[in-house]
Amino acid sequence: MAKNEEKPTVTASAGKDVLGKFAKGNTYSQGNLRKGITSKVKLLKAAFVEEITVDEIKAIARKLVTMAKAGDVTAAKEVFDRCFGKALQTHEIDVEVRTYTQEECDNIRKMLAVRFVDAKPKKAS
């Protein structure tokens, strides 16, 4: 670009200035709006950790195990989750498998070849 030529200007839109950079005050330049919340949560966790002792944690764990042994399913689940990690969620999907005849396969290939002009039916090998 020669010295006499000016840089192309971009019209301001979507919170950007004429150079295309984000202008002050737009929603994208504000960053993470949850920063205040996360710092507060960190402070609350720190306060909790400072307040509780190892002996108190052991007493709570002992009570939880006692409740689980007594048949409390929720307590048992909590004990197992804490010891072994949370169980993975599984989903069963029922799929019907169908085998097509050679004639049906040929018809599908022809239909696709007509529908998608670029697709050419492959020769059987």
Backbone as CSV, one residue per row, in Angstrom:
resi,resn,N_x,N_y,N_z,CA_x,CA_y,CA_z,C_x,C_y,C_z
1,MET,0.839,-1.174,0.000,0.000,0.000,0.000,0.886,1.239,0.000
2,ALA,0.632,2.139,-0.834,1.429,3.362,-0.926,1.123,4.272,0.248
3,LYS,2.037,5.201,0.545,1.856,6.086,1.681,0.656,7.002,1.508
4,ASN,0.342,7.362,0.296,-0.762,8.287,0.048,-2.125,7.622,0.184
5,GLU,-2.177,6.290,0.036,-3.461,5.590,0.121,-3.899,5.482,1.569
6,GLU,-5.177,5.637,1.794,-5.725,5.498,3.140,-6.138,4.057,3.379
7,LYS,-6.133,3.677,4.638,-6.591,2.329,4.999,-8.094,2.259,4.772
8,PRO,-8.591,1.101,4.338,-10.037,0.994,4.158,-10.745,1.117,5.502
9,THR,-11.826,1.850,5.521,-12.566,2.036,6.765,-13.700,1.026,6.839
10,VAL,-13.957,0.612,8.030,-15.038,-0.328,8.280,-16.101,0.419,9.061
11,THR,-17.329,0.279,8.673,-18.388,0.981,9.396,-18.587,0.322,10.753
12,ALA,-18.877,1.135,11.742,-19.073,0.615,13.092,-20.378,-0.166,13.152
13,SER,-20.272,-1.387,13.610,-21.468,-2.205,13.805,-21.163,-3.276,14.830
14,ALA,-22.157,-3.773,15.458,-22.055,-4.854,16.440,-21.045,-4.525,17.535
15,GLY,-21.010,-3.268,17.968,-20.111,-2.880,19.046,-18.669,-2.715,18.637
16,LYS,-18.397,-2.584,17.348,-17.024,-2.423,16.874,-16.809,-0.989,16.404
17,ASP,-15.543,-0.550,16.472,-15.231,0.792,15.983,-14.963,0.731,14.478
18,VAL,-14.561,1.853,13.884,-14.378,1.911,12.437,-13.224,1.046,11.958
19,LEU,-12.309,0.654,12.837,-11.204,-0.224,12.464,-11.561,-1.701,12.636
20,GLY,-12.763,-1.969,13.116,-13.196,-3.352,13.275,-12.888,-3.944,14.633
21,LYS,-12.293,-3.155,15.518,-11.973,-3.650,16.867,-13.174,-3.416,17.766
22,PHE,-13.285,-4.246,18.816,-14.383,-4.063,19.753,-14.227,-2.739,20.489
23,ALA,-15.294,-1.980,20.516,-15.286,-0.686,21.190,-15.642,-0.877,22.658
24,LYS,-15.265,0.089,23.486,-15.591,0.014,24.908,-17.103,0.005,25.082
25,GLY,-17.540,-0.805,26.030,-18.962,-0.825,26.348,-19.761,-1.859,25.596
26,ASN,-19.178,-2.544,24.608,-19.963,-3.560,23.912,-20.014,-4.826,24.754
27,THR,-20.942,-5.694,24.440,-21.164,-6.882,25.264,-20.021,-7.875,25.172
28,TYR,-19.251,-7.857,24.101,-18.170,-8.824,23.944,-16.910,-8.413,24.699
29,SER,-16.703,-7.134,24.911,-15.496,-6.689,25.591,-15.637,-6.726,27.107
30,GLN,-16.813,-7.051,27.589,-17.028,-7.070,29.038,-16.415,-8.292,29.691
31,GLY,-16.113,-9.331,28.919,-15.497,-10.519,29.495,-16.511,-11.373,30.238
32,ASN,-16.003,-12.178,31.123,-16.849,-13.092,31.881,-17.578,-12.329,32.972
33,LEU,-18.889,-12.279,32.858,-19.687,-11.540,33.837,-19.803,-12.295,35.155
34,ARG,-19.399,-13.569,35.165,-19.513,-14.378,36.378,-18.266,-14.267,37.257
35,LYS,-17.313,-13.435,36.892,-16.080,-13.326,37.682,-16.388,-12.978,39.128
36,GLY,-17.324,-12.094,39.352,-17.681,-11.709,40.717,-18.272,-12.869,41.492
37,ILE,-19.072,-13.684,40.825,-19.704,-14.829,41.479,-18.659,-15.878,41.823
38,THR,-17.763,-16.191,40.878,-16.772,-17.238,41.135,-15.805,-16.829,42.234
39,SER,-15.446,-15.560,42.303,-14.550,-15.137,43.374,-15.260,-15.225,44.730
40,LYS,-16.562,-14.961,44.749,-17.318,-15.076,45.998,-17.403,-16.538,46.425
41,VAL,-17.616,-17.437,45.474,-17.680,-18.872,45.782,-16.341,-19.342,46.333
42,LYS,-15.239,-18.874,45.754,-13.912,-19.234,46.261,-13.750,-18.790,47.711
43,LEU,-14.202,-17.584,48.031,-14.117,-17.083,49.402,-14.961,-17.921,50.352
44,LEU,-16.177,-18.295,49.903,-17.050,-19.107,50.753,-16.448,-20.494,50.999
45,LYS,-15.874,-21.101,49.941,-15.235,-22.406,50.113,-14.056,-22.308,51.068
46,ALA,-13.260,-21.256,50.910,-12.102,-21.073,51.786,-12.538,-20.926,53.240
47,ALA,-13.619,-20.176,53.469,-14.132,-19.995,54.831,-14.598,-21.330,55.406
48,PHE,-15.240,-22.138,54.591,-15.723,-23.453,55.033,-14.550,-24.362,55.373
49,VAL,-13.537,-24.376,54.521,-12.368,-25.226,54.745,-11.624,-24.798,56.003
50,GLU,-11.543,-23.495,56.243,-10.882,-23.005,57.452,-11.643,-23.409,58.712
51,GLU,-12.949,-23.487,58.628,-13.782,-23.732,59.802,-13.849,-25.210,60.201
52,ILE,-13.848,-26.120,59.250,-14.052,-27.536,59.554,-12.713,-28.213,59.836
53,THR,-12.733,-29.178,60.748,-11.507,-29.897,61.091,-11.550,-31.301,60.512
54,VAL,-10.399,-31.955,60.514,-10.307,-33.326,60.014,-11.158,-34.259,60.874
55,ASP,-11.145,-34.039,62.187,-11.945,-34.891,63.089,-13.437,-34.752,62.801
56,GLU,-13.883,-33.535,62.468,-15.299,-33.333,62.132,-15.659,-34.029,60.821
57,ILE,-14.757,-33.979,59.846,-14.998,-34.678,58.575,-15.104,-36.175,58.826
58,LYS,-14.202,-36.707,59.664,-14.223,-38.136,59.986,-15.524,-38.514,60.675
59,ALA,-16.011,-37.651,61.579,-17.261,-37.931,62.289,-18.443,-37.950,61.318
60,ILE,-18.454,-37.024,60.379,-19.530,-36.977,59.371,-19.474,-38.224,58.489
61,ALA,-18.273,-38.600,58.068,-18.118,-39.789,57.234,-18.554,-41.034,57.994
62,ARG,-18.163,-41.125,59.268,-18.548,-42.272,60.094,-20.072,-42.370,60.195
63,LYS,-20.742,-41.244,60.429,-22.208,-41.222,60.537,-22.845,-41.627,59.210
64,LEU,-22.289,-41.152,58.097,-22.816,-41.485,56.776,-22.712,-42.986,56.514
65,VAL,-21.574,-43.573,56.873,-21.384,-45.020,56.692,-22.340,-45.795,57.592
66,THR,-22.545,-45.327,58.817,-23.479,-45.978,59.739,-24.897,-45.949,59.181
67,MET,-25.294,-44.810,58.630,-26.631,-44.686,58.041,-26.775,-45.618,56.837
68,ALA,-25.717,-45.712,56.030,-25.755,-46.593,54.856,-25.891,-48.044,55.290
69,LYS,-25.170,-48.435,56.330,-25.258,-49.807,56.833,-26.646,-50.114,57.389
70,ALA,-27.320,-49.086,57.893,-28.658,-49.262,58.460,-29.731,-49.339,57.383
71,GLY,-29.337,-49.163,56.124,-30.299,-49.306,55.041,-30.706,-48.018,54.359
72,ASP,-30.111,-46.906,54.722,-30.429,-45.633,54.079,-29.785,-45.624,52.681
73,VAL,-30.630,-45.752,51.660,-30.140,-45.869,50.288,-29.431,-44.597,49.844
74,THR,-29.944,-43.450,50.225,-29.314,-42.190,49.848,-27.918,-42.074,50.453
75,ALA,-27.787,-42.480,51.716,-26.475,-42.453,52.365,-25.523,-43.432,51.683
76,ALA,-26.026,-44.615,51.325,-25.193,-45.610,50.645,-24.717,-45.072,49.293
77,LYS,-25.624,-44.438,48.572,-25.258,-43.860,47.277,-24.172,-42.808,47.455
78,GLU,-24.313,-41.965,48.459,-23.313,-40.927,48.726,-21.962,-41.535,49.084
79,VAL,-21.964,-42.566,49.905,-20.712,-43.232,50.284,-20.038,-43.808,49.047
80,PHE,-20.813,-44.525,48.226,-20.240,-45.132,47.019,-19.751,-44.063,46.036
81,ASP,-20.522,-42.997,45.877,-20.105,-41.911,44.976,-18.791,-41.293,45.443
82,ARG,-18.651,-41.108,46.748,-17.438,-40.499,47.298,-16.243,-41.448,47.203
83,CYS,-16.490,-42.744,47.351,-15.388,-43.717,47.326,-14.978,-44.104,45.910
84,PHE,-15.964,-44.323,45.037,-15.681,-44.881,43.712,-15.961,-43.911,42.570
85,GLY,-16.456,-42.729,42.852,-16.824,-41.782,41.806,-18.261,-42.015,41.379
86,LYS,-18.842,-41.020,40.784,-20.242,-41.137,40.352,-20.365,-42.157,39.242
87,ALA,-21.473,-42.892,39.253,-21.723,-43.906,38.230,-21.973,-43.230,36.890
88,LEU,-21.476,-43.840,35.821,-21.697,-43.304,34.485,-23.149,-43.507,34.086
89,GLN,-23.690,-42.522,33.407,-25.058,-42.642,32.915,-25.053,-43.513,31.673
90,THR,-25.919,-44.491,31.626,-26.004,-45.349,30.449,-27.371,-45.202,29.818
91,HIS,-27.393,-45.283,28.519,-28.638,-45.199,27.775,-28.691,-46.383,26.830
92,GLU,-29.799,-47.095,26.867,-29.963,-48.226,25.975,-30.705,-47.763,24.733
93,ILE,-30.133,-48.061,23.596,-30.747,-47.660,22.327,-31.161,-48.927,21.596
94,ASP,-32.408,-48.988,21.230,-32.930,-50.146,20.522,-32.904,-49.846,19.021
95,VAL,-32.088,-50.576,18.300,-31.941,-50.351,16.870,-32.291,-51.636,16.138
96,GLU,-33.121,-51.482,15.140,-33.480,-52.633,14.330,-32.531,-52.689,13.125
97,VAL,-31.883,-53.835,12.975,-30.954,-54.011,11.873,-31.696,-54.687,10.730
98,ARG,-31.534,-54.117,9.535,-32.227,-54.663,8.384,-31.213,-54.957,7.300
99,THR,-31.352,-56.084,6.656,-30.482,-56.449,5.548,-31.239,-56.213,4.252
100,TYR,-30.587,-55.494,3.340,-31.208,-55.191,2.060,-30.776,-56.229,1.021
101,THR,-31.689,-56.499,0.108,-31.359,-57.398,-0.994,-30.534,-56.632,-2.018
102,GLN,-29.886,-57.358,-2.917,-29.074,-56.714,-3.940,-29.929,-55.801,-4.814
103,GLU,-31.147,-56.231,-5.111,-32.048,-55.420,-5.937,-32.400,-54.107,-5.234
104,GLU,-32.660,-54.169,-3.910,-32.974,-52.953,-3.152,-31.774,-52.001,-3.128
105,CYS,-30.575,-52.555,-2.984,-29.357,-51.733,-2.994,-29.186,-51.035,-4.342
106,ASP,-29.426,-51.756,-5.414,-29.316,-51.170,-6.749,-30.321,-50.037,-6.931
107,ASN,-31.551,-50.255,-6.466,-32.591,-49.223,-6.575,-32.213,-47.966,-5.769
108,ILE,-31.640,-48.161,-4.585,-31.225,-47.027,-3.761,-30.115,-46.258,-4.468
109,ARG,-29.134,-46.982,-5.034,-28.039,-46.319,-5.753,-28.562,-45.517,-6.941
110,LYS,-29.519,-46.088,-7.677,-30.095,-45.378,-8.825,-30.815,-44.117,-8.366
111,MET,-31.572,-44.255,-7.282,-32.313,-43.110,-6.756,-31.345,-42.000,-6.329
112,LEU,-30.249,-42.367,-5.674,-29.269,-41.371,-5.245,-28.567,-40.742,-6.442
113,ALA,-28.294,-41.529,-7.451,-27.621,-41.004,-8.645,-28.498,-39.981,-9.348
114,VAL,-29.802,-40.207,-9.361,-30.722,-39.268,-9.989,-30.868,-38.030,-9.112
115,ARG,-30.945,-38.256,-7.821,-31.186,-37.142,-6.901,-29.955,-36.249,-6.780
116,PHE,-28.797,-36.845,-6.690,-27.546,-36.099,-6.586,-26.778,-36.339,-7.869
117,VAL,-26.784,-35.389,-8.728,-26.246,-35.531,-10.075,-24.781,-35.942,-10.053
118,ASP,-24.012,-35.430,-9.088,-22.592,-35.740,-9.037,-22.327,-37.176,-8.618
119,ALA,-23.281,-37.797,-7.935,-23.071,-39.159,-7.455,-23.271,-40.140,-8.598
120,LYS,-22.275,-40.982,-8.794,-22.371,-42.004,-9.829,-22.379,-43.368,-9.166
121,PRO,-23.274,-44.253,-9.570,-23.282,-45.576,-8.968,-21.970,-46.301,-9.236
122,LYS,-21.425,-46.925,-8.181,-20.169,-47.661,-8.339,-20.466,-49.053,-8.880
123,LYS,-19.531,-49.530,-9.673,-19.660,-50.883,-10.201,-19.320,-51.871,-9.102
124,ALA,-20.056,-52.978,-9.076,-19.792,-54.012,-8.074,-18.442,-54.634,-8.353
125,SER,-17.646,-54.853,-7.325,-16.329,-55.424,-7.527,-16.286,-56.890,-7.245
